[in-house]
Amino acid sequence: MQAKDIKDKLKSLTLQASSIDPNLARRLDEINRWVKNIKPGSLTAKPFVLAFLLEVITDSTIWLIVKSLPSEEQKAKFEQMTPIERYWYGYLFPRWINASDSKFYIWKQKLMAGEFNQVDDDIIKSIAQDVVNREGSFWQRYIADLSMATDLIVSSRNNQPLCIQVTSVSEELNHQKYQAWQNTLRSWEIERGLFLSYNPKDSNFVNQLVNVALYNSDYLSGGKYLKFS
């Protein structure tokens, strides 16, 4: 979808959502007002904003398809999804639609100003690729990253999605960030999570992080927020 088509799509989804899910309609209207004065050329020059908008359009489209179905057909549709898709569309995305997101206003500004900096992006991509190579699966969303302190959602053999935060911050700052991360997950009622801190000088750290992520996806119990460094 090109930048010039995005605003029209947001408007049509907002209209559709108004009769199916009014809270989603309010979210989409808020996003539409955020970008309505941005010219398509300027929008194209803001890749992170564009990527976020495309994600929201994709997720909203799928959500409205599911919500418009009778309850039994909704259940069947969720059963057709992968465990991570089911976790996103059945739990986290609707929580974001319905909850008050105190961080949304802040990170919208950062995205638009070009201040969003994915410091660990290459590391996260390497982790995600290794997860797939080991027959696991992963999910990434700007909403999860910026509002829910979740770089990746990972699932392994037991098909139990696990929210993961990846960081390379120094040990003295680590505890503070860990506490903020844990508080964020609790506020979204995310029942378990993994905080992975790595040393970029360790040549084997990606392999170690994936080992920990896949194991804990299967075995970390509910109510646990594990820190690994």
C-alpha positions as CSV (number, residue, x, y, z in Angstrom):
1,M,0.0,0.0,0.0
2,Q,1.4,3.4,-1.0
3,A,1.5,6.4,1.3
4,K,-1.2,8.2,-0.7
5,D,-3.7,5.4,-0.1
6,I,-3.1,5.1,3.7
7,K,-5.2,8.0,4.8
8,D,-8.2,6.8,2.7
9,K,-7.8,3.3,4.2
10,L,-7.6,4.7,7.8
11,K,-10.9,6.6,7.2
12,S,-12.7,3.6,5.7
13,L,-11.5,1.4,8.6
14,T,-12.6,4.1,11.1
15,L,-16.1,4.2,9.6
16,Q,-16.3,0.4,9.5
17,A,-15.1,0.1,13.1
18,S,-17.7,2.7,14.4
19,S,-20.4,0.1,14.2
20,I,-18.3,-3.0,15.1
21,D,-15.9,-1.8,17.7
22,P,-16.2,1.9,18.7
23,N,-13.0,1.8,20.8
24,L,-11.0,0.8,17.8
25,A,-12.8,3.6,15.8
26,R,-11.6,6.1,18.4
27,R,-8.0,4.7,18.2
28,L,-8.1,4.9,14.4
29,D,-9.5,8.4,14.4
30,E,-6.8,9.5,16.8
31,I,-4.2,8.1,14.4
32,N,-5.9,9.6,11.4
33,R,-5.8,13.1,13.0
34,W,-2.1,12.5,13.7
35,V,-1.2,12.1,10.0
36,K,-4.0,13.9,8.2
37,N,-1.9,17.0,7.4
38,I,1.2,15.1,6.3
39,K,1.6,15.0,2.6
40,P,2.1,11.6,1.0
41,G,5.7,12.5,-0.1
42,S,6.5,13.5,3.5
43,L,4.9,10.4,4.8
44,T,7.0,8.2,2.5
45,A,10.1,10.0,3.9
46,K,9.2,8.8,7.4
47,P,9.7,5.0,7.2
48,F,8.9,4.2,10.8
49,V,5.7,6.1,10.7
50,L,4.7,4.4,7.5
51,A,5.6,1.0,8.9
52,F,3.5,1.6,12.0
53,L,0.5,2.8,10.0
54,L,0.7,-0.3,7.8
55,E,0.8,-2.5,10.9
56,V,-2.2,-0.8,12.4
57,I,-4.1,-1.1,9.1
58,T,-3.3,-4.8,8.8
59,D,-4.2,-5.6,12.5
60,S,-7.4,-3.5,12.4
61,T,-8.5,-5.1,9.2
62,I,-8.0,-8.6,10.6
63,W,-9.6,-7.6,14.0
64,L,-12.7,-6.2,12.3
65,I,-13.1,-9.4,10.1
66,V,-13.0,-11.5,13.3
67,K,-15.3,-9.2,15.3
68,S,-17.9,-9.0,12.6
69,L,-18.4,-12.8,12.8
70,P,-20.9,-14.7,15.1
71,S,-19.2,-16.0,18.3
72,E,-18.8,-19.6,17.1
73,E,-17.2,-18.4,13.8
74,Q,-14.9,-16.1,15.8
75,K,-13.8,-19.0,17.8
76,A,-13.1,-21.0,14.6
77,K,-11.2,-18.1,13.1
78,F,-8.9,-17.9,16.2
79,E,-8.3,-21.6,16.0
80,Q,-7.0,-21.2,12.5
81,M,-4.4,-18.8,13.6
82,T,-0.9,-19.7,14.9
83,P,-0.5,-19.5,18.7
84,I,1.3,-16.2,18.5
85,E,-1.3,-14.7,16.1
86,R,-4.0,-15.9,18.5
87,Y,-2.2,-14.3,21.4
88,W,-1.8,-11.0,19.5
89,Y,-5.3,-10.7,18.0
90,G,-7.1,-12.5,20.8
91,Y,-5.4,-10.8,23.7
92,L,-2.8,-8.0,23.3
93,F,-4.2,-6.1,20.4
94,P,-7.7,-5.8,21.9
95,R,-6.2,-4.8,25.2
96,W,-4.4,-1.9,23.4
97,I,-7.7,-1.0,21.7
98,N,-9.6,-0.8,25.0
99,A,-7.0,0.3,27.5
100,S,-5.6,3.8,28.2
101,D,-2.1,3.8,26.7
102,S,-0.1,6.4,28.5
103,K,2.9,6.0,26.2
104,F,1.1,6.3,22.9
105,Y,1.1,10.1,22.8
106,I,4.9,10.2,23.6
107,W,6.0,7.6,21.0
108,K,3.8,9.0,18.3
109,Q,5.7,12.3,18.7
110,K,9.0,10.4,18.6
111,L,8.1,8.5,15.5
112,M,7.0,11.6,13.7
113,A,10.1,13.6,14.7
114,G,12.4,10.8,13.5
115,E,13.7,10.2,17.1
116,F,12.7,6.5,17.2
117,N,16.0,4.6,17.4
118,Q,16.0,0.8,17.1
119,V,19.4,0.4,18.8
120,D,19.2,-3.3,19.0
121,D,17.4,-3.9,15.7
122,D,20.2,-6.1,14.1
123,I,20.4,-8.2,17.3
124,I,16.7,-8.7,17.4
125,K,16.6,-9.7,13.7
126,S,19.4,-12.2,14.4
127,I,17.5,-13.6,17.4
128,A,14.3,-13.9,15.3
129,Q,16.1,-15.6,12.5
130,D,17.7,-18.1,14.8
131,V,14.3,-18.8,16.5
132,V,12.8,-19.6,13.1
133,N,15.9,-21.8,12.2
134,R,15.1,-23.8,15.3
135,E,11.4,-24.3,14.2
136,G,10.1,-21.7,16.7
137,S,8.1,-18.6,15.7
138,F,8.1,-14.9,16.5
139,W,6.0,-11.8,16.3
140,Q,7.0,-8.1,16.2
141,R,4.8,-5.0,16.5
142,Y,5.5,-1.3,17.1
143,I,2.6,-1.3,19.6
144,A,4.2,-4.2,21.5
145,D,7.7,-2.6,21.4
146,L,6.8,1.0,22.3
147,S,3.8,0.5,24.6
148,M,4.3,-3.0,26.1
149,A,8.1,-3.1,26.4
150,T,8.2,-6.2,24.1
151,D,10.8,-6.5,21.3
152,L,9.7,-10.0,20.3
153,I,7.0,-12.5,21.1
154,V,8.5,-15.9,20.8
155,S,6.9,-19.3,20.7
156,S,8.5,-22.8,20.7
157,R,7.4,-26.4,20.8
158,N,4.7,-26.0,23.4
159,N,3.1,-23.1,21.5
160,Q,3.1,-20.8,24.5
161,P,3.9,-17.2,23.4
162,L,6.4,-15.3,25.6
163,C,7.1,-11.6,25.6
164,I,10.8,-10.7,25.4
165,Q,12.7,-7.5,25.9
166,V,16.3,-7.3,24.6
167,T,18.9,-4.8,25.9
168,S,22.6,-4.2,26.1
169,V,22.5,-1.5,28.8
170,S,25.2,-1.5,31.4
171,E,24.7,-3.4,34.7
172,E,24.2,-0.3,36.8
173,L,21.3,0.8,34.6
174,N,20.0,-2.8,34.0
175,H,18.1,-3.1,37.3
176,Q,16.2,0.2,36.8
177,K,15.2,-0.8,33.2
178,Y,14.2,-4.2,34.4
179,Q,11.9,-2.8,37.1
180,A,10.3,-0.4,34.5
181,W,9.9,-3.3,32.1
182,Q,8.3,-5.6,34.7
183,N,5.9,-2.8,35.8
184,T,4.9,-2.2,32.1
185,L,4.1,-5.9,31.6
186,R,2.1,-6.1,34.8
187,S,0.1,-3.0,33.7
188,W,-0.9,-4.7,30.5
189,E,-1.6,-8.0,32.4
190,I,1.0,-9.8,30.4
191,E,1.4,-12.9,32.6
192,R,5.1,-13.7,32.0
193,G,8.1,-12.2,30.3
194,L,11.8,-12.5,29.7
195,F,14.3,-9.6,30.0
196,L,17.4,-10.5,28.1
197,S,20.6,-8.5,28.6
198,Y,23.5,-9.3,26.4
199,N,27.2,-8.5,26.1
200,P,28.0,-7.6,22.4
201,K,31.6,-8.7,23.0
202,D,30.5,-12.3,23.5
203,S,30.6,-13.9,20.1
204,N,28.1,-16.6,21.1
205,F,25.5,-14.3,22.8
206,V,22.7,-14.7,20.1
207,N,22.8,-18.5,20.5
208,Q,22.7,-18.1,24.3
209,L,19.7,-15.7,24.1
210,V,17.8,-18.0,21.8
211,N,18.4,-21.0,24.0
212,V,17.0,-19.1,27.0
213,A,14.1,-17.7,25.0
214,L,12.9,-21.0,23.5
215,Y,13.3,-22.9,26.8
216,N,11.4,-20.3,28.8
217,S,8.7,-20.0,26.2
218,D,7.9,-23.6,26.9
219,Y,8.5,-23.7,30.7
220,L,8.4,-20.3,32.4
221,S,5.3,-20.3,34.7
222,G,2.7,-17.7,34.8
223,G,3.4,-14.6,37.0
224,K,7.1,-14.9,36.4
225,Y,9.3,-12.1,34.9
226,L,12.7,-13.5,34.4
227,K,15.9,-11.5,34.0
228,F,18.8,-13.1,32.1
229,S,22.2,-11.5,31.5
